Amino acid sequence: MPLSARIEAEIDRALARATRARPPARLAAALHHAVKPGGARIRPTIALSVAMACGDDRPALANAGAAAIELIHCASLVHDDMPCFDDADTRRGKPSVHRAFDEPIALLTGDSLIVLGFDILAEAAQAEPARAARLMSELARYTGMPHGICAGQGWESEAEIDLATYHRAKTGALFTAATRMGAASAGQDPEQWTELGARIGEAFQVADDLLDALQPSDVTGKPAGQDALHNRPSAVSRYGVDGAIRRLEDILSGAIASIPACPGEAMLAEMVRRTAKRLTPAHHATPAE
């Protein structure tokens, strides 16, 4: 089964689990709005790719881990778009959740998706308790404090920000979770997969900074110029456009070099090369997030 089919089937199953038994209709609709149709599903694709490279001996657990990462990511987008943060009108080419519904529903949608991500891992623990517990620990580590995406959002409220620390938490955290959880789902030590995830995450943040500065909203699927508008730190403000592009190329070269020895090493290297092409600003034609 293609990776995309595995991911969508597990996400659909999770949404069905969350909206059974006569839930609040508007909140149930908002969950679907936030998750379907998705973006490129990059984080879960990376997780499953690593799992396959490591043997993928527990595919059901790998599927649950990949879907959990995507649900956390979707939750973060819902919260990011709210008026207290970016006040964004669109996401993935359609109205953001707080615009399509309202702010209370958007807050509850993000919260519900976070809980759902951990819920599907808890369900998987019935069959694979040790590995599923490791996945829950990894996901919690890279979602919350002190180094997860919550910390990344929190850094935007600080007077002084270290750009590398901010990027590692804001964007890199879930990519690191993806590589580590992919390895752990296949029974492998996740530690050696940390650098690959961190490098891919940093590359995506630099690419996102470039998109924000260079591309219009109809290309990115979300409001453009947000970094400058909100005076946020970015690779473009730090290095300039040309410098940020060079930085992106260096990071992706390092990502390929960091892939641990494994049966699927060549496959992962090709995945990173495809990612590098996709992240080049000239190649962006559809919303990535």
Secondary structure per residue as TSV (DSSP state, phi and psi in degrees):
chain	resnum	aa	ss	phi	psi
A	1	M	-	360.0	132.4
A	2	P	-	-57.8	152.3
A	3	L	H	-58.9	-40.6
A	4	S	H	-60.7	-38.4
A	5	A	H	-68.0	-39.2
A	6	R	H	-62.0	-43.2
A	7	I	H	-65.7	-49.9
A	8	E	H	-66.0	-37.0
A	9	A	H	-63.7	-40.8
A	10	E	H	-71.7	-37.5
A	11	I	H	-65.7	-42.6
A	12	D	H	-60.8	-40.5
A	13	R	H	-64.8	-39.8
A	14	A	H	-66.0	-42.4
A	15	L	H	-64.2	-39.5
A	16	A	H	-62.7	-38.4
A	17	R	H	-63.1	-39.4
A	18	A	H	-77.4	-22.6
A	19	T	T	-114.1	16.6
A	20	R	-	-78.9	169.6
A	21	A	S	59.4	51.1
A	22	R	S	51.4	66.4
A	23	P	-	-77.8	169.9
A	24	P	-	-57.2	123.7
A	25	A	H	-62.2	-43.5
A	26	R	H	-69.2	-38.9
A	27	L	H	-67.2	-40.5
A	28	A	H	-61.1	-42.2
A	29	A	H	-65.2	-37.0
A	30	A	H	-66.9	-35.8
A	31	L	H	-60.0	-46.9
A	32	H	H	-63.0	-41.5
A	33	H	H	-60.0	-38.3
A	34	A	H	-74.6	-26.3
A	35	V	H	-109.5	-30.1
A	36	K	S	-124.1	139.2
A	37	P	S	-69.2	152.0
A	38	G	-	-85.6	-178.9
A	39	G	S	-83.0	-136.6
A	40	A	-	-81.6	-6.8
A	41	R	-	54.0	44.0
A	42	I	H	-68.2	-44.1
A	43	R	H	-63.8	-48.7
A	44	P	H	-65.6	-31.2
A	45	T	H	-63.6	-41.4
A	46	I	H	-63.4	-43.9
A	47	A	H	-59.0	-47.1
A	48	L	H	-69.8	-33.8
A	49	S	H	-63.4	-42.2
A	50	V	H	-66.8	-42.6
A	51	A	H	-57.8	-43.9
A	52	M	H	-65.5	-39.7
A	53	A	H	-63.7	-26.1
A	54	C	T	-96.8	5.5
A	55	G	T	114.5	-27.0
A	56	D	-	48.4	50.9
A	57	D	S	-81.3	-8.6
A	58	R	-	-130.4	70.7
A	59	P	H	-59.8	-34.7
A	60	A	H	-63.7	-39.4
A	61	L	H	-69.1	-41.0
A	62	A	H	-60.9	-40.8
A	63	N	H	-61.4	-44.2
A	64	A	H	-63.0	-42.6
A	65	G	H	-63.9	-42.6
A	66	A	H	-63.7	-44.8
A	67	A	H	-64.9	-38.5
A	68	A	H	-61.1	-42.3
A	69	I	H	-60.6	-44.8
A	70	E	H	-65.8	-37.7
A	71	L	H	-65.1	-40.3
A	72	I	H	-63.5	-42.5
A	73	H	H	-60.8	-45.9
A	74	C	H	-61.8	-39.1
A	75	A	H	-59.8	-42.8
A	76	S	H	-64.4	-34.8
A	77	L	H	-67.9	-41.0
A	78	V	H	-59.6	-46.8
A	79	H	H	-68.5	-41.4
A	80	D	H	-57.1	-37.0
A	81	D	T	-77.2	-12.5
A	82	M	S	-67.7	156.9
A	83	P	T	-56.2	-28.9
A	84	C	T	-71.4	-14.3
A	85	F	T	-116.6	-97.0
A	86	D	T	-89.5	-18.6
A	87	D	-	51.1	50.7
A	88	A	-	-89.9	136.9
A	89	D	S	-83.1	-26.3
A	90	T	E	-132.1	156.4
A	91	R	E	-153.8	130.1
A	92	R	T	55.2	35.3
A	93	G	T	77.6	12.3
A	94	K	E	-140.6	169.2
A	95	P	E	-57.7	137.9
A	96	S	-	-62.7	162.9
A	97	V	H	-61.6	-40.8
A	98	H	H	-70.8	-21.5
A	99	R	H	-82.9	-39.7
A	100	A	H	-71.6	-28.9
A	101	F	S	-121.7	-96.8
A	102	D	-	-168.3	175.0
A	103	E	H	-64.8	-44.7
A	104	P	H	-59.4	-40.8
A	105	I	H	-66.2	-38.4
A	106	A	H	-62.9	-44.1
A	107	L	H	-60.8	-45.7
A	108	L	H	-67.8	-32.5
A	109	T	H	-63.7	-49.6
A	110	G	H	-60.1	-45.5
A	111	D	H	-60.5	-44.2
A	112	S	H	-64.4	-37.4
A	113	L	H	-68.5	-36.4
A	114	I	H	-62.1	-48.7
A	115	V	H	-61.9	-40.2
A	116	L	H	-63.2	-37.9
A	117	G	H	-57.9	-44.9
A	118	F	H	-74.4	-29.0
A	119	D	H	-63.7	-42.1
A	120	I	H	-71.7	-27.2
A	121	L	H	-73.0	-37.3
A	122	A	H	-63.1	-38.2
A	123	E	H	-64.0	-41.7
A	124	A	H	-64.8	-25.4
A	125	A	T	-65.4	-18.5
A	126	Q	T	-63.5	-33.2
A	127	A	T	-97.2	-32.5
A	128	E	-	-132.4	70.1
A	129	P	H	-60.2	-45.2
A	130	A	H	-68.3	-49.3
A	131	R	H	-67.6	-40.9
A	132	A	H	-64.1	-37.5
A	133	A	H	-62.3	-38.7
A	134	R	H	-64.4	-40.4
A	135	L	H	-63.9	-41.5
A	136	M	H	-62.3	-41.7
A	137	S	H	-63.5	-43.6
A	138	E	H	-62.7	-45.2
A	139	L	H	-65.6	-39.7
A	140	A	H	-63.2	-42.2
A	141	R	H	-59.3	-41.7
A	142	Y	H	-96.6	5.8
A	143	T	H	-101.2	-40.1
A	144	G	S	-99.6	-137.6
A	145	M	T	-104.5	152.0
A	146	P	T	-96.2	-3.3
A	147	H	T	-121.8	5.3
A	148	G	S	-88.8	-169.8
A	149	I	H	-67.4	-26.3
A	150	C	H	-64.2	-42.3
A	151	A	H	-62.9	-39.0
A	152	G	H	-59.5	-43.4
A	153	Q	H	-66.5	-37.0
A	154	G	H	-64.1	-32.7
A	155	W	H	-60.3	-25.4
A	156	E	T	-68.1	-14.1
A	157	S	T	-96.6	1.3
A	158	E	S	-89.6	150.3
A	159	A	S	-70.6	-35.1
A	160	E	S	-124.6	132.9
A	161	I	-	-131.2	129.4
A	162	D	-	-83.8	120.2
A	163	L	H	-60.5	-43.0
A	164	A	H	-64.9	-42.6
A	165	T	H	-63.9	-43.6
A	166	Y	H	-60.3	-46.9
A	167	H	H	-65.9	-39.6
A	168	R	I	-60.8	-37.9
A	169	A	I	-84.3	-46.9
A	170	K	I	-64.7	-48.0
A	171	T	I	-116.0	-39.1
A	172	G	I	-68.9	-26.1
A	173	A	H	-58.4	-48.0
A	174	L	H	-73.8	-23.3
A	175	F	H	-72.0	-39.5
A	176	T	H	-64.4	-41.8
A	177	A	H	-58.6	-39.1
A	178	A	H	-63.3	-48.0
A	179	T	H	-69.0	-41.1
A	180	R	H	-67.7	-42.9
A	181	M	H	-69.7	-34.7
A	182	G	H	-60.5	-44.8
A	183	A	H	-65.9	-44.9
A	184	A	H	-64.6	-35.0
A	185	S	H	-64.6	-26.1
A	186	A	T	-96.0	11.7
A	187	G	T	79.5	16.9
A	188	Q	-	-102.1	157.7
A	189	D	-	-66.7	119.4
A	190	P	G	-74.5	-17.1
A	191	E	G	-57.3	-42.3
A	192	Q	G	-72.3	-7.0
A	193	W	G	-99.7	2.6
A	194	T	H	-65.4	-45.8
A	195	E	H	-62.9	-41.3
A	196	L	H	-58.9	-48.7
A	197	G	H	-62.4	-41.8
A	198	A	H	-63.6	-40.7
A	199	R	H	-68.9	-41.8
A	200	I	H	-63.6	-40.4
A	201	G	H	-62.6	-43.3
A	202	E	H	-63.5	-39.0
A	203	A	H	-61.7	-42.1
A	204	F	H	-65.4	-35.7
A	205	Q	H	-67.8	-42.7
A	206	V	H	-62.9	-43.2
A	207	A	H	-62.7	-39.1
A	208	D	H	-65.6	-38.2
A	209	D	H	-62.8	-40.6
A	210	L	H	-66.4	-43.1
A	211	L	H	-59.5	-44.9
A	212	D	H	-59.2	-35.6
A	213	A	H	-85.0	-29.2
A	214	L	H	-110.6	-26.3
A	215	Q	S	-109.7	147.1
A	216	P	-	-77.0	167.1
A	217	S	H	-61.9	-31.9
A	218	D	H	-71.0	-14.8
A	219	V	H	-90.5	-44.3
A	220	T	H	-83.8	-21.8
A	221	G	S	80.3	7.5
A	222	K	S	-148.9	164.3
A	223	P	-	-57.5	139.9
A	224	A	S	-93.9	163.4
A	225	G	-	70.8	21.7
A	226	Q	H	-71.6	-34.2
A	227	D	H	-62.5	-46.9
A	228	A	H	-67.9	-39.6
A	229	L	H	-61.8	-41.6
A	230	H	T	-98.0	7.4
A	231	N	T	54.4	43.6
A	232	R	-	-88.9	150.8
A	233	P	-	-67.6	143.0
A	234	S	-	-153.2	162.6
A	235	A	H	-65.9	-32.3
A	236	V	H	-69.0	-43.3
A	237	S	H	-68.0	-30.4
A	238	R	H	-80.6	-45.4
A	239	Y	H	-110.2	-12.2
A	240	G	H	81.8	167.3
A	241	V	H	-63.3	-51.0
A	242	D	H	-63.0	-41.4
A	243	G	H	-65.1	-36.7
A	244	A	H	-67.5	-37.9
A	245	I	H	-64.5	-43.2
A	246	R	H	-62.9	-39.8
A	247	R	H	-62.2	-41.4
A	248	L	H	-60.2	-44.9
A	249	E	H	-63.6	-41.5
A	250	D	H	-63.7	-42.2
A	251	I	H	-63.2	-44.4
A	252	L	H	-68.3	-35.3
A	253	S	H	-62.6	-41.5
A	254	G	H	-65.3	-34.1
A	255	A	H	-62.4	-44.3
A	256	I	H	-62.2	-41.7
A	257	A	H	-67.5	-22.9
A	258	S	T	-87.3	-6.1
A	259	I	-	-62.9	123.1
A	260	P	-	-66.4	155.7
A	261	A	S	-63.4	127.5
A	262	C	-	-164.3	165.0
A	263	P	T	-57.9	-31.6
A	264	G	T	-101.6	26.1
A	265	E	H	-58.8	-46.2
A	266	A	H	-63.5	-39.4
A	267	M	H	-63.0	-41.9
A	268	L	H	-67.6	-38.8
A	269	A	H	-60.9	-40.6
A	270	E	H	-66.4	-37.5
A	271	M	H	-60.7	-43.5
A	272	V	H	-65.6	-37.6
A	273	R	H	-63.7	-41.6
A	274	R	H	-64.0	-38.7
A	275	T	H	-62.6	-41.7
A	276	A	H	-59.7	-42.9
A	277	K	H	-64.5	-41.4
A	278	R	H	-67.0	-33.2
A	279	L	H	-79.6	-16.4
A	280	T	S	-60.5	126.4
A	281	P	G	-49.8	-36.6
A	282	A	G	-66.3	-19.6
A	283	H	G	-93.6	-1.4
A	284	H	-	-79.1	117.3
A	285	A	-	-128.0	-16.2
A	286	T	S	-132.6	155.1
A	287	P	-	-58.8	132.7
A	288	A	-	-94.3	-25.7
A	289	E	-	-83.4	360.0
